[in-house]
Amino acid sequence: MPQFVISHRRAGHTQPSDQQRALDAFHDALDQVLPTHAELVHADRSATSGPARHVALFNGQAGALAALAQHPDLILEPVIQHHIGRARQADTGHVNSQVNQVPGNDNTLEIRVFDEQHRPRPDIDVIADYGHGRNRKQSMVITDASGAARISQCMEAPIHELAVAPAHQWWPMVFEAPADAISLQLMPLPDAQQHLGWWHKHSGIDRWHEDRGQGVRIGVIDSGLGAHSALGGIHDLGSLIDCTQDPDGGQDARGHGTHVCGAIAARPDSTGQFGGTAPAAAVYSIRVVGNSGSAHQADIALAIHQLVHEQRCHLINLSLGTTQRSELVADAVRDARATGCLVISASGNGNDAVEYPAALQECVAVGALGLDGWGPSGSLAAHRRPDSASRRAKPWFIANFSSHGPGLNAVAAGVGIISTVPGNHYAAYSGTSMAAPQLTGLLAAALHQHPILKASGVARSSGMAQLLDQYLVDLGLDRTLQGMGRISLDPS
């Protein structure tokens, strides 16, 4: 039976009487309609009045719920999954994880992986893409104790790309249409230069300052926060999974959220570590991504509400997306904007139309920018340079995976970004998921001691959006590819 989510509208309901009317409609639906026509999975109705966001998950049939769907104060829609992922992963998030090795035969490809001392490396992800575009399939295996992995060469289509993706420490590498056995010696990631990477230096940050971004409050809605010595200042608010808050559930099992948080606010504690672009900002992390690698709109909306109304965030980073529009997420984003919070979102890794929520008018949609010469030959970072000259403006390029279109607002560094991952490690990721926190952190740096922070409501969020426009540099490319340009604290 299909699963649905129901909530009450908040955006535009500025009067307490309007909020109460919508909340009453929500409770009436739960008490009178859903018990007859649906099977309740979870209902968040911890309070009967006030400014809280309330949601419910249930199983039902759309036809029996038509009246609720038409109610002006309610939002009812099928559950919509929003996915995270680096550019090497399928943007749909569907990965067939195969921990056990594929039996060796004529239809398998063998890969052997060694470190720089030529020692076999176990536990390395090997990911095969079959076919092209959004409908491509993926399969993953993990190298064994001898550094070996076998993966099927045939899954409805030949292998288009094969990525060898260490969890940290080394560059992810890629092979196009491999046909023969592969033996790969991994290359270590470089150290930072005084805690800076190219994404700092080419964005107007030429020296490390620990107080950059001070006074700005940033929410990160992602896969959580992992243990890392450079992230001791991040506030872990736990998890929101299936509308259930767990203050102890914020641990990041995927690395994505930890990477995003570090890109914004990492505070290095030793030489060679990469820092964030706004290390003094107050960052609040909420995990909404479950074990499947996706999050639905009810949890995202609840997280936005909490960060806006309880933590009073100025900015929210959303490095997740979907091709389907959610009215619930749209309502939460509109409510955030009206309250004075600007939501910044990744445009997507499908090299097609801007995904949601980035495509919402109230969001800042961010595409991924790369730098010529960054990343060794054969690395995924080097592989993200596009073939088309229309996407290149030396030394820059729009990454070949970056989703684009009329809804794109800006681009930021998103190729080969080295940031924190759980276990006190660093890893190089590529994706618009990495570009969004670059823009978030740089905007926070621009907002440091800015008078607009003292404003409230739309005046503050619109003022921050206008300030962002002043820090965007035109690359001379089509606006659908670059928006208004790349962000730089030195736009001259």
Secondary structure, 3 states (H helix, E strand, C coil): CCEEEEEECCCCCCCHHHHHHHHHHHHHHHHHHHHHHEEEEEEECCCCCCCCCCEEEEEECHHHHHHHHCCCCEEEEECCEEECCCCCCCCCCCCEECCCCCCCCCCEEEEEEECCCCCECCCCEEEEEECCHHHCEEEEEECCCCCEEEEECECCCEEEEEEEECCCCECCEEEECCCCCEEEECCECCCCECCECHHHHCCCCCCCCCCCCCCCEEEEEECCECCCHHHCCCEEEEEEECCEEECCCCECCCCHHHHHHHHHHCCCCCCCCCCCCCCCCEEEEEECCCCCCEEEHHHHHHHHHHHHHCCCCCEEEECCEECCCCHHHHHHHHHHHHHCCEEEEECCCCCCECCECCCCCCEEEEEEEEECCCCCCCEHHHHCCCCCHHHEECCEEECCCCCECCCCCEEEECCCEEEEECCCEEEEECCHHHHHHHHHHHHHHHHCCCHHHHCCHHHHHHHHHHHHHHCEECCCCCHHHHCCCEECCCCC
